Amino acid sequence: MTYEIIGKSLAHMPWQSKPANCMEPVWRFDGNPVIGRNPIQCSSRVFNSALLPFNDGFIGVFRADHKDGMPNLHLGRSLDGIRWELEENIIHFTNENGTDAPPITYGYDPRLVEIEGVYYITWCNDFHGPTIGLARTSDFKTFVLMENAFLPFNRNGVLFPRKINGRYMMLSRPSDNQHTRFGDIFLSESPDMVYWGKHRHVMSRSDNWWKATKIGAGPAPVETSEGWLLIYHGVCDTCNGFVYSMGAALLDIDEPHKVIADAADYILTPEMPYEETGFVPNVCFPCASVQDADTGRIAVFYGAADSYCAIAFTTVTELIDFIKAHPL
Ligand code: BMA
């Protein structure tokens, strides 16, 4: 059986076919990592970043950890989604009235989504501790800083790419002020991107050890013929620290707090040197995907070892088949 992506064509998206000897539902780009160490002067590491199709190519919001150790948000552009030109300056935000907004203390793990012609960035923002920052742009030249979505502490705020029942929808993962040792995914809705409520529980960490510590939404969910396809990260606590893998689930199209199916097995786990070795070893942290509705191809953009950006490929049919074949 084949499944469909409900969305736009994207013929120029990054893509490599599944290698003949690959038995997994997701396979890595053979040119990984696509962004290595010290890609811009001010920053030592760029990882956990987001991209979207824009004009004839792609635009990205990148997490760049500066040489003072602080994570910041930078813009990047690419024609092919693989070779990136990153801006040296951090993204400058204005207030709603057009005046300069004060610089943010830190910004990390951005997500990027287009809803009705407006591009929204969500990220982990400082508000007396981490919470979900929000900004919008129409042209990637001016960026309006909006109200933080939630109270601290929260991370992994991920917007759905369209309104559902007339409301904006956001997944998030309430957390603590530390390297959170717990965490489940929740859904909140808003009529205006300012007031968020009607909170619902979506998914919990599970008895399966690869996601027994915490989980968090990854890329914006992809609309499919079977429901919203959600790629998320799941964390295992080992005697040598956390291990971040990727998982996949299907959410109900109209009531996305309802989980239709969730795979018991991970879809990708740290195995390559650039995933196992780096600033934080053993991390695969997906933040974005691009997909082509004509072919069902999906390219997942993920951070590797808190040091690099990498790409992995799958298709809507591969992933949904995998979820159904490995039920939780
Ligand atoms: C999480 C986040 C991510 C990071 C991960 C592994 O808490 O801070 O940005 O990739 O830890 O260090």
Residues whose N, C-alpha, C, O or C-beta is under 5 A from the ligand:
A	BS01	BMA	N48 D109 V280 V283 F285 D306
